[in-house]
Amino acid sequence: DHEAAACAGCGILIQSEDAKQPGYAPPSALGRKVVICQRCYRIKHYNEVAPVSMGDDDFLRILDGIGATQSLVVMVVDIFDFQGSWLKGLPRFVGKNPILLVGNKVDLLPRNINLNRVRNWMQHEAKERGLRPEDVVLISAEKGLHIDELLARIGELRKGRDVYIVGVTNVGKSTMINRILHDYGAAELEITTSPFPGTTLDKIEIPLEDGRSIFDTPGIINRDQIGHMIPPADLRKITPRSRINSKVYQLDDGQSLFLGGLARIDFVHGPRQPFVIYVDNDLYIHRTKLEKADEVLEKHHGSLLVPPTGEEAAKALPPFVKHTFKIKPTGITTDVVISGLGWVSLQGKHDASIVVHAPKGVSVGIRKGLI
Ligand code: GDP
């Protein structure tokens, strides 16, 4: 007989009765010191995700308990997808507990970015959504950047309390937990990470020296995340793997740029000026005449304009919605941010009327330029 074990990958309770249900591991695996469920095993070794039947309600139930605790809540967001990273209803979940906001994937930002502006922008965005974090820390979970600073801040802010780590799927929360585990010398308990949304199940506990713990909660799915609108192979194509290089397009009004088949920027009116694009370095950018853009999309969506790759994926994408922006010649650089994809910088030297088309649900907004 074995005691009920938790999967070292995702934290779910291991069972060996039903292979179709979450937490399944074959009976032969149960005796091992470190048990990993079949799903995590597959992800780890074959990079393959088996869908599990864990619904939003289960996630919400787990998160709902946090408000009743005395804890520090660490919320992890992807700085390339702030809107898609947003845990709706978080103010309700956290109750009166202090919040530390963590912006992950800082390794992807161009070198000349002003990190203070990134932090200010994140504070501002959080405030708009009813949350006032105590502080913002920028890290790269994958490259191990600023993890010391993160742990130091957690140490200061938790004041002897437990720590809950929350975040939607795909922001790099598992990667971050793995980093923390490394720092605490428990590397054999690695958590499954994958480029696919929804990998971490149930909650995982990392004991701290004072008898308190860090709890990792499951990544809830935010359906407005662009990553949930395209197949996994396409998600890989829009997820930058290395530092983003800007690309400059000198545009005349009456021209449009397609960012793959996921967004379109129309320069409707204004003098010729540079549009500086910050997206995955390999994303195909297609320039065309505005008057032809509808036709070009109709003809080439899913073929030339990818991702989405293929007719089916193109059809499955939510319809484009228009977002209109008027840039004034204030001399201040403005970024037009397409959540999950990147942003376009305009120098603010001239007037510009632009229209951004993006799939319904994907947030498009402006901020003060980060450079
Ligand atoms: P989770 O769903 O929030 O647990 O996310 P994961 O930890 O599985 O990470 C999601 C994706 O983001 C994976 O493809 C990771 O390799 C990638 N990722 C995580 N952290 C970083 C980071 O600091 N920088 C970059 N560039 N990618 C990261």
Boltz pocket constraint, residues with backbone or C-beta under 6 A from the ligand:
constraints:
  - pocket:
      binder: B
      contacts: [[A, 104], [A, 105], [A, 106], [A, 107], [A, 108], [A, 139], [A, 140], [A, 141], [A, 142], [A, 143], [A, 167], [A, 168], [A, 169], [A, 170], [A, 171], [A, 172], [A, 173], [A, 174], [A, 175], [A, 176], [A, 192], [A, 193], [A, 194], [A, 195], [A, 196], [A, 197], [A, 198], [A, 199], [A, 200], [A, 219], [A, 239], [A, 240], [A, 241], [A, 242]]
      max_distance: 6.0
